[in-house]
């Protein structure tokens, strides 16, 4: 369980099964409920003969969650995203720190205002290549290490899709600790081309990714930003934070471009048996695409990350 600043209570349950009839076959199902409704069913078969285990997989995802849409920095309404998706592909795993997947996906999707009861789903299909290098020493409160992620996604009518788009996405995160002091530098970039769905070019998280902005507020076909954070260990279960975020460049769907927007925040993290509790006060722009002054935000989240 965790408490999310936007979705409130979110829970997850996971089950994994091994097959006695087909040794090595893995079956897994993960269910998220309450504030987010999501189910991911996976079947994969890791190779046990290679130094770099390859695994063919089938993954079926069904999800529904509320979405706050921004348009050129202003709230355009509340929407519901519904997706039924099938992924078929092959992955490559190196020990517990490198993972690469290549897949073909096809899905039925609707993205409509929450007060619209009509069912108007669109078919989207394409290919995706993703890679991740994870050398962090802890999931919840990393002290040292590096995390790198990259993704390319292509949807085309040649793959059976109703729309064409390209998505390029990259992220890097570095932690370094000296005694009680931890320093973090994070960078993120994406570029979406052609008829890319709006939700793919929106950062769902608010203060946890860019301090000073609400959930869903950071959006654009092009986004390039960084986050710098200083963390001080007051006690073994109490940490203080000083955070700066820098929006280097953003371009909206309507080709409105902006540069050099800042956010600043201070916070405290308390480690509890139920997971870390995080409090952040921040200050950032009311609208990233115009000069409308500043806003003050308070963020609270608790529990584990999933």
N, C-alpha and C positions, 0 to 999 in steps of 0.2 A: 504494500500500500504506500501511497505518497499523497501529499497535499500539494496541488498545483495552484499557482497564483491566479490562473485564468479558469481552468477546468474544475477547480476545487478537488474533491476526492477522486483519485484514480487508483484502481486496483488491477492486478495482473495475476494470472495463474498459468502454470506451464507444466506440461507432462511430456516425457520422453520415453520412447519404447525401443527396445532392440528385438530383432526377429531371430528366433531359433531356427526357422525354416530357411532363411536367407541370411547367413552369418555376415555381420557388418552393416546390414540395412538398418537405418535409423528413421524413426517416425516421431515427429514432434508437433505439438499444438500449443500455441500461446493465445490466451484470451485476455483482453483488456476490457474493463467494464466501469460503470458509473459515469464519470465526466467524459470519457472517450469510449466508444464502442469499436472494438477491433479484434479480429480473429485471424491468426496466421497458422496455416496447416502446411507442414513441410515433410517431404520424403526425400532422403538423400542417401547415397551409398559411397562412403569414403573408401578410397583404395588403401590397402594395407601393404602394398608391395613396393611403393615408391618412397623415396626420401622426401619428395614434395607431394604429399597426398592430394590427389585430384578427386573431386566428388561431383557426379551428376546429380541434379536435384530438380524437384518439382515443388513449387511453392504457391499456395492459394491464399489470397488475402481478401478479406471482406472488412470494410470499415465505414464508419459514419461518425462525423464529428462536426460541431459548430465552428464557424469560421467568420471572423470579422474582416470585411473587405475594406481596404483603403484604396483611394484613387487620387493620385497626385498629392498624397499626404493627408487627405481628409477622409473620414469614415463614409463609406458608400452604402453601408447596410450590413446586416447579419445574414450569413448564408449557411447552407448545409452541404457538405461534401460527402457524397456516397460513391464508393468504389468497390467493384468486384473484379479481381485481377488474378491472372494466372501467369506465373513465371516458369520458364523451362530453360535450364542452362547447365553450365559446368563451372565449378569453382576450384581454386588451388589454395592450399593452406600450408604455410611453413611454420611449424611448431605452434606457438600461441601468439605470434606477433604480426604475421603477414597473411593477408587474405585478399584474393582477387576473384571476381566473378564476372562471367560473360553470360548474358541471358537474352532470350526473346520473351517479350511480354505482350499480352493482349488483355484489355480490360473494357468494362462498361462503366461509364462514369456520368454522374450528374452533379452539377454545381449550381444550386438555385437558391433564391431567397427563402428564409426559414418559414415564411408564411405562405409559400407556394406549394400546394399539394400535388401538382401535376408531376408525372413521371416522364422525364425527357432525357434519356441517357444517350451518350455518345460513345462510339467505338474508337478506342485509341490503341495502337499497336506499334511496336518498334523493337529496337535492340538497345542494350545498355551494357557498358563496361565500367566496373568500379574496382578500386583498389584501396587498401588501408594498411598502414604500418603503425602499430601500437606498441610503444616502448615505455609507456607510463608505469610508474611503480604502484599506483593505486587508482581505483575507479572513482571513488567518491571525493577524496582530497589528495590529488597528486602532489608530490613534492619534487620529483625529478623525472625527466623523461621527455619524450617527443611523441606526438600523434600527427600523422599525415593522412589525408584523405583526398581521393580524386575520383571524378565520375564524368562519363560522357554518355549522353542519352540522345537517341535519334528516333523520331517518330515520322513515318512516311506512308503515303498511300501505297507505296510499293510493298510495305510490310502488312498491309491490310487496315491501315488507319484512316480515319476521316479527316485528320489534320496533319500538317507537316510542322515539325519544329526540331531544333537542336538545342541541347543544354550542355554547357561546359561548367564544371564546378570543381573548386579546389579549396582545401583548408589545411592550415598548419597550426600546431599548438605546442609550445615549448615551456617547460617548468624547470626552474633551477633553485635550489635551496642551500642557504648557508646558515647553520645553526637554527635560530628561530625565524629566519626571514626567507620567504619564498617569493620568487619573481616569476611572472607569467607574461608571455607575449603570444598573442593569437592573431592570425591573419585569415581572411576569407575573401573569395572572389567567385562570382558566377556571371555567366552571360547566356541569355536566352534569345533565340532567334526565331523569326517567322511567327506562327500562330501558337506560341507556347501558352499553356494554361496559366492563369494568374497565380494559382496556389503554388506552382513550382518555382516561382521567382519571389516568393514571400518568406521571410524569416518568421516562423511561428513564435519562437521564444522572444520575450521582451528583455527585461533587465539581465537575465541570465546569459544573454548573448551580447546585447548592446545596451549599456546602462543609459537611462534617461528616456527610453522609448517604450511604448506599450507593446503588448503582444500584437503581432501582425502589422505593426506600423512601419517596419523596415521592409520596403518592397521596391522592386524595380527590375526591368529586364537586364540591367547591368548593376551589379553591386560590388563594391570593393571597400572593405573596412578592416580595422584592426582593434584589438582590445589589449590594454596593458594593465596588469594587476599586481599589487603588492599585498602580501598576506603575512601577518605577524601571529605567531603562536604564543598566546598569552599563557595558556595552560594546555594540558594534553587534550582537552575537549572544548577549548574556547579559542577562536581565531578572529582576528580583526582584518578588514579588507579596505584598501583604497584602490579605486578602479577608474580608469580613463578609457573612453571609446572614441575612435576617430573614424568618421565616415569620409573616406578619401574621395570616392566618386560614386554617383548613382544616376541612373537614367530611367525614367518612367516609361510606361507603355506609349505615352504620347510624345516621347523624345524630349521631355523636359530634363535637363541635366543640372546637377548641383555638385559642389565640391566643398570639402573642409567643413563638416558639421561635427560638433563635439558633444560628448556626454560625460558626466562625472558622477561617481557614487561612492558612498561609504557604507560598510556593512559589518555584520558579525555572524559567525557561524558557530552553532552549538552542536556538538556531537552527542547524540542520545542513543539508547538501545534501539530506537525505531528508525535510526538514520539521522543524518545531519539536518538541522533546522537553520534556514538561512534568512536573514533580514537585511534588506538593502534599501537605503534611501538614495534617490538619484535625482539628477536635474539634467534635462535635455530639451531639444527643440520640440515645439508643439507640432510643427509640420516640417518634415525634412526637405520639402520641395518649395518652401517659401519662407519669408522672414515674418513669422507670427509670434515671436517671443519665445519664452521658455516655459516648461512645465516641471512640476515636482511630482515624483512618483514614489510610492512605497511598495516594496515587493516582499512577499513571504512565501516560502516553500519549505516542505519538510518531507523526509523519507528518502527512499532509495531511487536511483536513476534507472529507468528502463524505457 
